[in-house]
Amino acid sequence: MLNLDFHPTGRHFLQIPGPSPVPDRILRAMSLPTIDHRGPEFGALGLKLLAGIKDIFKTRHPVMIYPASGTGAWEAALVNTLSAGDHVLMYESGHFASLWAKMAARLGLSTEFLAYSGADADLPHAPSWRRGVQADLIEERLRKDSEHRIKAVCVVHNETSTGVTSNILAVRQAIDAAKHPALLLVDSISGLASADYRHDEWGVDVTVSGSQKGLMLPPGISFNAISPRAIEASKTAKLPRAFWDWAEIIELNQGGYWPYTPSTNLLYGLSEALEMLQAEGLDQVFARHQRWGAGVRAAVNAWGLPIQCADPALYSPVLTGVITPPGVDADALRRLIHQRFDMSLGTGLGKLKGRMFRIGHLGDSNDLTLLATVAGVEMGLKLAGVKLAGSGIQAAMDHYASHLAPADLKKAAV
Ligand SMILES: *Cc1c(COP(=O)(O)O)cnc(C)c1O
């Protein structure tokens, strides 16, 4: 892959669901000189970021910003709130939920993994992981836990391995209906800033997120948004922690600083991303991703291929998972498309390896880049000998042409 002598013309199409294509504006902001992370300019930048990021999570409470990938922030969420042997209830929505559960077990937590057990009568050959978190299963389980052994419920908001979102408010309501004190920990690593998310309103205790997906930044920073209950829990939680410890970070954050060297240039990028998101308005940002996703799904439907997400109410605005017909290796298809058209698509992860591929519709995109993406996939499918029911590219063109973009609707309203 790292053949530095090979420079294809034009832009590489990075259509994986994270890292997402980074806008030039953000790349330019990141190229400014690195400054003293203990100096006055940095303190001002830190304060601005720590305030601005709260709007993205929709919280009034502290948000930790770590120089780490999302996996680090997963660990931070667990070690700050729990003690060795604590029982945690997790939900198997897909590969990322499975990795988080594996991490929890390695940290010495006792994990229980709920999963959807129904089959897909309409699509017997389909792989699993096609539905969102079923809050009723969580409620049922919590009601049985009369001794309150379960200390936390962990769910993924936007399962990036499948393109299925989950209703986080319903999970909160399930916990409340069972009158259970468990903390609610949510991974919105790929949902934040692209899909509607409300940390305070949905009663989430810790939201984990990352930089390289909806926030349009390169990989390298991640977040914990934390509730007062989570902070309270951290005072008695005993899992070993040092680098991830919230208390020291919260203290230094008062002045806009961190206990260690933060990733200065990535933070310049975050500052630019926050300005872009604020200028556009989060509701417009969410509507833009919904519309992009609908256009891509119109293409997949026209090809006659099944979408990984079996519940239209839960289609991800960030990515679409496409199931390949039996006998068609999705990874061979991805390799072919990469070689021929210089486009990267997301691989099938875990149980879904070879069975499906993922099209990212996030980051620095527009109608025409997504149409080119659909064209690349359609050409690849034909070259791979897949029989298509119709033209996906035509369906996507029709969709984008006949649906005004959120920005146009705004202009029309003025
Ligand atoms: C990307 C992702 C992760 C892992 O984050 P890294 O930055 O790769 O460590 C975890 N959960 C979800 C839902 C993700 O999309």
The ligand as an SDF file (V2000), in Angstrom:
LIG
                    3D

 15 15  0  0  0  0  0  0  0  0999 V2000
  -13.8180    3.6870   14.9670 C   0  0  0  0  0  0  0  0  0  0  0  0
  -14.6360    3.1580   16.0690 C   0  0  0  0  0  0  0  0  0  0  0  0
  -14.0590    2.6780   17.2440 C   0  0  0  0  0  0  0  0  0  0  0  0
  -12.5710    2.5680   17.4460 C   0  0  0  0  0  0  0  0  0  0  0  0
  -11.9510    3.8010   17.4480 O   0  0  0  0  0  0  0  0  0  0  0  0
  -10.3910    3.9250   17.1380 P   0  0  0  0  0  0  0  0  0  0  0  0
  -10.2040    5.3880   16.9190 O   0  0  0  0  0  0  0  0  0  0  0  0
  -10.1260    3.0860   15.9140 O   0  0  0  0  0  0  0  0  0  0  0  0
   -9.6500    3.4140   18.3210 O   0  0  0  0  0  0  0  0  0  0  0  0
  -14.9110    2.2580   18.2540 C   0  0  0  0  0  0  0  0  0  0  0  0
  -16.2470    2.2890   18.1070 N   0  0  0  0  0  0  0  0  0  0  0  0
  -16.8250    2.7290   16.9870 C   0  0  0  0  0  0  0  0  0  0  0  0
  -18.3160    2.7490   16.8880 C   0  0  0  0  0  0  0  0  0  0  0  0
  -16.0390    3.1780   15.9360 C   0  0  0  0  0  0  0  0  0  0  0  0
  -16.6240    3.6170   14.8070 O   0  0  0  0  0  0  0  0  0  0  0  0
  1  2  1  0
  2  3  1  0
  2 14  2  0
  3  4  1  0
  3 10  2  0
  4  5  1  0
  5  6  1  0
  6  7  2  0
  6  8  1  0
  6  9  1  0
 10 11  1  0
 11 12  2  0
 12 13  1  0
 12 14  1  0
 14 15  1  0
M  END
$$$$
